[in-house]
C-alpha cells in the first residue's frame, strides 16, 4: 500500500510538473524557427508527462489487484504482509538458520559418502 501511495504521488507531481512546463512554453511563430531551449523544454515536459502516465497506470493496477484481494505485482519486489503477520510468522518460526545450515551440510556429506561408496 505504501508503494502504491508513492506511485500516486509520483504520478501527481510528474503530471503537474510536465503540464506546467508545457503550458508555460513561449510561443513559436510559424515563420520563425524555435530555439533549441524551447524544444528541449517541450521534450522534457512530454517526458515528464509520460512518466506521470506510466506511474498512474502502475498504481491503478496495484489498486485494482489489492481491492480484489489478489496478489499484486508489487509483492514480487516488496513484502506486502502487515506488521502483525510478520510478528506472527517470526514467533511461529521453530527452526533457526543454524540448524537448517547444519542439516544441509549433513545431507551434502551423506550424499558425498554414498557416492564414494558406490564408486568403490
DRENMI-432983 format. One record per residue (C-alpha): chain; x, y, z; residue number from 1; residue in one letter. Coordinates in Angstrom, 3 decimals. Example, Ala and Ser with C-alpha at 12.3 -4.5 7.8 and 13.67 -1.06 7.14 Angstrom:
% DRENMI-432983
@ch=A, x=12.300, y=-4.500, z=7.800, i=1, aa=A
@ch=A, x=13.670, y=-1.060, z=7.140, i=2, aa=S
This chain:
% DRENMI-432983
@ch=A, x=0.000, y=0.000, z=0.000, i=1, aa=X
@ch=A, x=2.923, y=2.340, z=0.708, i=2, aa=X
@ch=A, x=4.425, y=1.730, z=-2.719, i=3, aa=X
@ch=A, x=1.017, y=2.336, z=-4.251, i=4, aa=X
@ch=A, x=0.787, y=5.677, z=-2.476, i=5, aa=X
@ch=A, x=4.294, y=6.594, z=-3.601, i=6, aa=X
@ch=A, x=3.362, y=5.788, z=-7.197, i=7, aa=X
@ch=A, x=0.281, y=8.004, z=-6.915, i=8, aa=X
@ch=A, x=2.445, y=10.797, z=-5.507, i=9, aa=X
@ch=A, x=4.948, y=10.463, z=-8.361, i=10, aa=X
@ch=A, x=2.152, y=10.445, z=-10.941, i=11, aa=X
@ch=A, x=0.500, y=13.564, z=-9.494, i=12, aa=X
@ch=A, x=3.749, y=15.511, z=-9.195, i=13, aa=X
@ch=A, x=5.025, y=14.438, z=-12.631, i=14, aa=X
@ch=A, x=1.733, y=15.252, z=-14.331, i=15, aa=X
@ch=A, x=1.558, y=18.661, z=-12.681, i=16, aa=X
@ch=A, x=5.208, y=19.453, z=-13.447, i=17, aa=X
@ch=A, x=5.007, y=18.296, z=-17.061, i=18, aa=X
@ch=A, x=1.743, y=20.105, z=-17.713, i=19, aa=X
@ch=A, x=3.024, y=23.271, z=-16.083, i=20, aa=X
@ch=A, x=6.200, y=23.137, z=-18.160, i=21, aa=X
@ch=A, x=4.227, y=22.642, z=-21.379, i=22, aa=X
@ch=A, x=1.704, y=25.390, z=-20.595, i=23, aa=X
@ch=A, x=4.460, y=27.920, z=-19.912, i=24, aa=X
@ch=A, x=6.338, y=27.380, z=-23.172, i=25, aa=X
@ch=A, x=6.973, y=30.539, z=-25.183, i=26, aa=X
@ch=A, x=5.088, y=30.836, z=-28.435, i=27, aa=X
@ch=A, x=6.874, y=29.965, z=-31.657, i=28, aa=X
@ch=A, x=5.717, y=31.742, z=-34.797, i=29, aa=X
@ch=A, x=5.159, y=29.748, z=-37.955, i=30, aa=X
@ch=A, x=7.696, y=31.801, z=-39.897, i=31, aa=X
@ch=A, x=10.400, y=31.614, z=-37.219, i=32, aa=X
@ch=A, x=12.304, y=28.501, z=-36.197, i=33, aa=X
@ch=A, x=12.026, y=27.724, z=-32.477, i=34, aa=X
@ch=A, x=15.176, y=27.907, z=-30.436, i=35, aa=X
@ch=A, x=16.750, y=24.749, z=-29.053, i=36, aa=X
@ch=A, x=15.962, y=25.635, z=-25.446, i=37, aa=X
@ch=A, x=12.260, y=25.866, z=-26.282, i=38, aa=X
@ch=A, x=12.315, y=22.475, z=-27.988, i=39, aa=X
@ch=A, x=14.197, y=20.976, z=-25.033, i=40, aa=X
@ch=A, x=11.542, y=22.294, z=-22.662, i=41, aa=X
@ch=A, x=8.873, y=20.690, z=-24.828, i=42, aa=X
@ch=A, x=10.666, y=17.333, z=-24.886, i=43, aa=X
@ch=A, x=11.269, y=17.491, z=-21.136, i=44, aa=X
@ch=A, x=7.610, y=18.345, z=-20.491, i=45, aa=X
@ch=A, x=6.404, y=15.454, z=-22.642, i=46, aa=X
@ch=A, x=8.860, y=13.074, z=-20.943, i=47, aa=X
@ch=A, x=7.625, y=14.094, z=-17.504, i=48, aa=X
@ch=A, x=4.013, y=13.681, z=-18.634, i=49, aa=X
@ch=A, x=4.775, y=10.168, z=-19.913, i=50, aa=X
@ch=A, x=6.434, y=9.353, z=-16.567, i=51, aa=X
@ch=A, x=3.281, y=10.518, z=-14.789, i=52, aa=X
@ch=A, x=1.087, y=8.441, z=-17.108, i=53, aa=X
@ch=A, x=3.239, y=5.332, z=-16.625, i=54, aa=X
@ch=A, x=3.211, y=5.774, z=-12.845, i=55, aa=X
@ch=A, x=-0.555, y=6.251, z=-12.902, i=56, aa=X
@ch=A, x=-1.054, y=3.029, z=-14.884, i=57, aa=X
@ch=A, x=1.106, y=1.072, z=-12.431, i=58, aa=X
@ch=A, x=-0.679, y=2.495, z=-9.408, i=59, aa=X
@ch=A, x=-4.101, y=1.722, z=-10.920, i=60, aa=X
@ch=A, x=-3.024, y=-1.884, z=-11.498, i=61, aa=X
@ch=A, x=-1.882, y=-2.151, z=-7.890, i=62, aa=X
@ch=A, x=-5.115, y=-0.586, z=-6.638, i=63, aa=X
@ch=A, x=-7.334, y=-2.956, z=-8.637, i=64, aa=X
@ch=A, x=-5.355, y=-6.033, z=-7.617, i=65, aa=X
@ch=A, x=-5.343, y=-5.041, z=-3.944, i=66, aa=X
@ch=A, x=-9.069, y=-4.276, z=-3.878, i=67, aa=X
@ch=A, x=-9.902, y=-7.653, z=-5.456, i=68, aa=X
@ch=A, x=-7.791, y=-9.492, z=-2.831, i=69, aa=X
@ch=A, x=-5.288, y=-10.839, z=-5.332, i=70, aa=X
@ch=A, x=-1.513, y=-10.822, z=-5.191, i=71, aa=X
@ch=A, x=-0.147, y=-7.626, z=-6.635, i=72, aa=X
@ch=A, x=2.885, y=-7.176, z=-8.855, i=73, aa=X
@ch=A, x=4.420, y=-5.089, z=-6.064, i=74, aa=X
@ch=A, x=4.560, y=-8.176, z=-3.816, i=75, aa=X
@ch=A, x=7.158, y=-9.656, z=-6.175, i=76, aa=X
@ch=A, x=9.598, y=-6.947, z=-5.122, i=77, aa=X
@ch=A, x=8.310, y=-5.857, z=-1.712, i=78, aa=X
@ch=A, x=6.802, y=-7.923, z=1.088, i=79, aa=X
@ch=A, x=3.128, y=-6.932, z=1.356, i=80, aa=X
@ch=A, x=2.382, y=-8.558, z=4.710, i=81, aa=X
@ch=A, x=1.089, y=-6.493, z=7.588, i=82, aa=X
@ch=A, x=3.077, y=-5.844, z=10.756, i=83, aa=X
@ch=A, x=1.008, y=-8.356, z=12.733, i=84, aa=X
@ch=A, x=1.556, y=-11.107, z=10.136, i=85, aa=X
@ch=A, x=5.324, y=-10.570, z=10.209, i=86, aa=X
@ch=A, x=5.412, y=-10.751, z=14.020, i=87, aa=X
@ch=A, x=3.240, y=-13.890, z=13.996, i=88, aa=X
@ch=A, x=5.494, y=-15.586, z=11.424, i=89, aa=X
@ch=A, x=8.574, y=-14.701, z=13.458, i=90, aa=X
@ch=A, x=7.043, y=-16.125, z=16.638, i=91, aa=X
@ch=A, x=5.968, y=-19.361, z=14.906, i=92, aa=X
@ch=A, x=9.354, y=-19.997, z=13.330, i=93, aa=X
@ch=A, x=10.684, y=-23.017, z=15.221, i=94, aa=X
@ch=A, x=13.833, y=-23.587, z=13.201, i=95, aa=X
@ch=A, x=16.703, y=-21.199, z=13.263, i=96, aa=X
@ch=A, x=19.198, y=-20.675, z=10.469, i=97, aa=X
@ch=A, x=21.985, y=-22.619, z=12.199, i=98, aa=X
@ch=A, x=20.012, y=-25.866, z=12.338, i=99, aa=X
@ch=A, x=18.964, y=-25.620, z=8.689, i=100, aa=X
@ch=A, x=22.558, y=-24.941, z=7.621, i=101, aa=X
@ch=A, x=23.885, y=-27.870, z=9.663, i=102, aa=X
@ch=A, x=21.152, y=-30.117, z=8.224, i=103, aa=X
@ch=A, x=22.187, y=-29.061, z=4.745, i=104, aa=X
@ch=A, x=25.838, y=-29.857, z=5.432, i=105, aa=X
@ch=A, x=24.864, y=-33.257, z=6.859, i=106, aa=X
@ch=A, x=22.830, y=-34.105, z=3.744, i=107, aa=X
@ch=A, x=25.652, y=-32.946, z=1.490, i=108, aa=X
@ch=A, x=28.180, y=-35.056, z=3.391, i=109, aa=X
@ch=A, x=25.881, y=-38.090, z=3.282, i=110, aa=X
@ch=A, x=25.470, y=-37.718, z=-0.482, i=111, aa=X
@ch=A, x=29.218, y=-37.418, z=-0.904, i=112, aa=X
@ch=A, x=29.890, y=-40.514, z=1.204, i=113, aa=X
@ch=A, x=27.299, y=-42.625, z=-0.616, i=114, aa=X
@ch=A, x=28.725, y=-41.550, z=-3.953, i=115, aa=X
@ch=A, x=32.231, y=-42.574, z=-2.859, i=116, aa=X
@ch=A, x=30.912, y=-45.891, z=-1.508, i=117, aa=X
@ch=A, x=29.209, y=-46.617, z=-4.847, i=118, aa=X
@ch=A, x=32.456, y=-45.840, z=-6.687, i=119, aa=X
@ch=A, x=34.433, y=-48.290, z=-4.559, i=120, aa=X
